[in-house]
Amino acid sequence: MILSFVLPVPVIALVLLGAHRKTMGDMVNRPFVTALAVCAGVAILALNVVLIWTTVHPS
């Protein structure tokens, strides 16, 4: 359970790093790949919110 809360940190860092042309040079991610990675990060964050909500407010 703790791992799921820590997972978005490296995902966000890798998305930002991979999209930065100055750092990555020719190996920069294409916008489509960056968009997919952002969607994955948002999905992970949303699932964490659901996990927290269902833990705090069980039915």
C-alpha positions as CSV (number, residue, x, y, z in Angstrom):
1,M,0.0,0.0,0.0
2,I,2.8,2.4,0.8
3,L,4.5,1.7,-2.6
4,S,1.4,3.0,-4.4
5,F,1.8,6.4,-2.7
6,V,5.4,6.7,-3.6
7,L,5.1,5.5,-7.2
8,P,3.8,8.8,-8.7
9,V,7.0,10.6,-7.6
10,P,9.4,8.8,-10.0
11,V,6.8,8.6,-12.7
12,I,6.3,12.4,-12.7
13,A,10.1,13.0,-12.5
14,L,10.7,10.6,-15.5
15,V,8.0,12.3,-17.5
16,L,9.4,15.7,-16.9
17,L,13.0,14.5,-17.6
18,G,12.0,12.6,-20.7
19,A,10.2,15.6,-22.2
20,H,13.1,18.0,-21.5
21,R,15.0,18.5,-24.8
22,K,18.0,20.3,-23.1
23,T,18.6,17.3,-20.8
24,M,17.7,14.5,-23.2
25,G,19.0,15.9,-26.5
26,D,18.1,13.7,-29.5
27,M,16.6,11.1,-27.2
28,V,13.7,13.3,-26.0
29,N,10.3,11.6,-25.9
30,R,7.8,12.5,-28.6
31,P,4.7,14.4,-27.6
32,F,2.6,11.3,-28.0
33,V,4.7,9.3,-25.6
34,T,4.8,12.2,-23.1
35,A,1.0,12.4,-23.3
36,L,0.6,8.7,-22.6
37,A,3.0,9.0,-19.7
38,V,1.1,11.9,-18.3
39,C,-2.1,9.9,-18.6
40,A,-0.5,7.0,-16.8
41,G,0.6,9.3,-14.0
42,V,-2.8,10.9,-13.7
43,A,-4.4,7.4,-13.5
44,I,-2.0,6.4,-10.7
45,L,-2.8,9.6,-8.8
46,A,-6.5,9.1,-9.3
47,L,-6.3,5.4,-8.1
48,N,-4.4,6.6,-5.0
49,V,-7.2,9.1,-4.3
50,V,-9.8,6.3,-4.6
51,L,-7.7,4.1,-2.3
52,I,-7.4,6.8,0.3
53,W,-11.1,7.6,0.1
54,T,-12.2,4.0,0.4
55,T,-9.9,3.5,3.4
56,V,-11.1,6.6,5.2
57,H,-14.8,6.1,4.3
58,P,-15.5,2.4,4.1
59,S,-19.0,1.4,3.0
